[in-house]
Amino acid sequence: MTDETPPGGATADPHGGHRYEAAVMLEFPFLALAEGRTEDIRFPDKSGDITLLVTTERTKGMAFVSDVNILIWVITELRDRIRVRHEPRRDIVLSITRSKLLRYIGKGPGGAQHEDLASTLERLCATRVETNLPFEVTGRKVLTFWLLERCEPDDTDPTEPGWAITPPDWLIDVVEQDLIVRIHPDSMKLHGIPRCVYRYARARVRDALFSFVDLDPARAIDRFGSTASVPTMRDKLRRLVGDLERTKALRSGKAALGDAKLSGGAKPRKERQVIIPDYLVTPSATDGVTLSLAPEASTLGLTTHELNVKPQGLLQGT
């Protein structure tokens, strides 16, 4: 994967453009798909081998997929401290100024952004997990923890207010045992279904042994922490397929799809496009994967589509 240095040089990014996530969190629903979910997430495992229950007592809902950007900073910072600098893991508390954390997750410095950041940290601290995943960490015993143990204002420097963040021992163990996956920084710009598709696909090819991932609507619901029905998820995946297909057609000079006038004289819907840079068309196991969304033609009501799933390929514009 090509490292990306942010504007301002390497000093603007302490991790040199590298980003990491916990592999198990990419593949299983530790987070809700949408903001505001209060209903428990219970991963259905017919074999009985896997336990994963995510709950919250917060009336405004548990952590959702966009909140993972904070965990990406936590995991990447833990990796730098534990695996690169070999710091002792005892009583690890991560401190960072609000402005640096906002910049890291791609947010501006405005006052509303500070409030949103505080809400994100609150959701992560209020999201409780009971799981025996990954087995390398838990020994198949069920452990209970919060996605973040504590988040407290750090006013050591009154001119640069910040946060002191305490990760759970479970997450420290995951990093210590190198059960993490390097992701593309641009994936942090994705939200909703495109973000979930990228994360799931990235997890499935982390060992680079294969480059095809089957994803049907029912499996997407189970893996994405979604409350949608199968027909609704089928429509969402079909729309994503259509966006990608449409953009590829436009880029190849073919006639744009969906430009016909609607019945009743209504104006044609403005079609979304998906950015697919030329240099990202060829999939690689490092930062992309060819995704088979419909292994059987009947799954989505479409013929099999093989799509390049990379963050830039899923970034949607107008």
N, C-alpha and C positions, 0 to 999 in steps of 0.2 A: 504494500500500500504506500502511496506517496504521502510523505509527511507534509503538513501544511503549517507554515509559520504565520501567525497572525500579524496584522499591521502593527508596526512598532518594534518588530524584531523578536528574537527568541526570548528576550527578557519579559515580554508581555505575556508569555505563556510558560509557566514554570515546568510544564511537562513536555515542552518541545513539540506540541501538536499531537502528541499521543493521547488516546482516549481508551479506557477499558471499562468493561461491564462484567458482572458475575455471569458466567455461562448459564447457570441454572435459572437465573432471573430472566434471561433472554427467552428461554424455552418454556417456562411455566408461569402461570398467572399470579405473580406476587403483587401485581398492581391492577387497578381497575382500568378498563379501556377509557371510560369517560369520567369527568369530574362530577362529584356529588353522590357517588354510590355509597350507600350505607348498608346494603344487603351483603351478607357474608359471601366470600368467594371460597368455594370448596371444589378442589380439583377432582373430577370423577375418575377413579382408577378401579376398574373391574377386578384387577388382580389382587388388590388390597396391599400391594407392596409400597405404594406411595401415599404419604399423608401430606396434604397441604391445605391449610385453612387460614384465610386472611379475614380479619375482623376489625371493626372500629366502633368506639362508642361516641365518636365525634358526629354531631348532628349534621354538619356540613359535608360529611363524606370522608372516605379514606384516600390515600395517595393514589393518583392515577398515572397513566403512562408518561405524560409530559414531565411529571415530577422526577423521573428517573435521571434527568440531567444533573440534579444535585448529587444523586448517588454515584454518577459517573465521576464527578470531581472527587468524592470521598474515596471511591475505589482506586482511582488513578493516583491520588495522593498517598493512600495507604501502600500501594505498590511501590511508589518512589521511596517511601520511608523504610518499608520492611525489606523489600527484595533488592533495592538498588543501594540504599544507604545503610542497610542492615541495622536500623535502630531497634532497640528493644520494644516489644509490643505492649509492655505493661502500662496500663492506664493511659492509653493513647487518646488524646484530645486534639482535634484538628481546629486550628484557628485561621480565619481568613477575614479580610475586610469585606464589608457589604459590596463596595464598588467592584472589587476584584472578582467576587463570586458572581455578581450580575454580569460582568463582562465575560466571564468564563462560560456561562450558560447562554450567552448571546442576547442579553437584555440591556436596555439603556439605563442611565443613572437616575431617572426621574423618581419623584417621591412615590408615585403609584407603584413603581417597580419594587421599591423597598417593602411596601405593604404586601405585594404579591409574593415576594421572597419569604417574608415572615409567615404567610399563610401556607406556602409550600413546605417549609420546615415543620410547621405545626402538623400538617397532614402526615408527613413522614414519621414524626414522633408519636402520632396517634394511631398508626397502623400496626396492628399486632399480628404476628405470624406464628403458626404452629406447624412445624414440618419436620420430616426426616430426610429432607434433601439438603445438599447432595450427600450421598451415602458416605463419601470419603471424609466428610466433616462430622456427620452425626453418628456414624456407626449404625445407621438405621434406627436410632432412637429418636423419638419426637422431642424437638427442642422448641422453646417458646421465647420470642424476642420481639422487639419493636424494630421497624426498619431503620430508625435512628433512636438511640437510647436517650440522648439529651441534646437540646439545642438552646444555648443561652447567649444573650447579648454579651459581647466582649467590648467593654469600654476602656480597655487598658490605655488606648490612645484616643483621647476625646476628639481629636481632629479626624480620626479615621475609625468610626464605629464599625464593629464587626460581629462575627458569630463564633462561638466555641462549640464545636460539634463533636459529640461522642458517638462513635459507631458501635454497633453490637459486637460481642465477641464472635458470633456466627460469621459476620462479614469479614472480620479480621482473619479468622481461620480460612475462609474461602480464598482470600488474597494470599495468605501465607503458604497455602498449598498450591498456589498458581492455578486455581480453577476459574480463571478469568479469560476473557476474549478481547482482543483488540478490535475496536470498531472504527469506522470512518468518522472524523469530526463532523462532517455534514449531516450525519444521521441525527444529530441533536437538533436540527432544524425541522425534522419531521414531526407530525402529530397524528393522533388517531390511527385509523386503519393502516395507512402507509408506514407509520412508525412500527406498528405491531408486525406487519409483514416483513419489514427489513430485519427486525430483531429476531423473529422466529427463524427466518431463513439463515441469518448469520450464525445462530446457535447450531443449526443443523449441519452446517458445513465447516464447523470449527476444526475438524480433524482432516479436512481436505480429501476425504476418501471418496466423496461423491459430490456431484454438483447439481442434483435435481432434488427438489423438495415438493412433496405432495401436500396440498393444503385445500381441504374441502370446507364448506361452511360450518358443519358441526364441529370439526376440529378447531377451526378458527375461534369459535365461541368459547370452547374449553380453554384454549391457550391464550386468548387475548383478555380474559377477565371481562367478557361482554355479557350483557343481559339481553341481547337481541335474540329474536327468533331465527330459526334456520332460514326462512324465506327472506327476512330482512338482511341477514348477513350475506346471503347469496347475492342480493341486489347490490350490496356495498362492494363485494369483491368483483362483481360484474362491471360495476362502474369504474373501479380501479383498472381493470383490464381494458375497458373502453378508452379511458384516458391515455393509457400507455400506447395502445394500438393507434389511436388518433394522432398522437404526437409523432409517432414513428412515420405515419403516413404523410404528415405535413412536412416532416424533415426530408423525406425522400422525394418530395415534389408531387406527390399524388394529390388528388382532389380531397379537400377537407370533408370530413364526415359530419353529418348532423346540421348542415347549413340550409336544408330545405325549409320552406315556410311552414309553419304550423297551421293546422286546420283552424278555421274561424278567424283568419286574418291576424293571429297573434304574432308578435315579433319572434324570430328564431332565438332560441336560448344561446347565450354566449358560452361557447364551449371552453372548458378548461384544457390547458395544455400541461404536459409534463416535461420538464427539462431533462433531456438525455444528451449530454455532450458526446461528440464523436469519439473521444478517446476512452469513453466508458462503455462502448457498445460490447466489447469483448469481455465476458465474465471472467472473474478470477476468484479463487477460493479465499483470497485474503480480504477483499473488501466488496465482493459482490457474488451473486449466485444466479444461475438460471433457474427460475422457479416455474414448476408445472402447477398452475392453479387448478387445472381440471384433468386429472389423470384419466378420468372417464368422461366421455362427451356429455353424459347426462348430469354430471355433478353441478355444473353451473348453467346448463342449457347452452353450452358453447362447445366448439371443437377445442381440442387441447391447445393451450397457449403456453409457449415457452417465453418467459419474459425476464429481462435483465433486472435483477433486484439489487440496486445500489442506491445509496441515499440520494445522489444527484438525479437518478432516474425516477425517483418517487417525489421529488420536490415539485409541488404544483404551483403554477403561475396562472396568469390570465392572458 
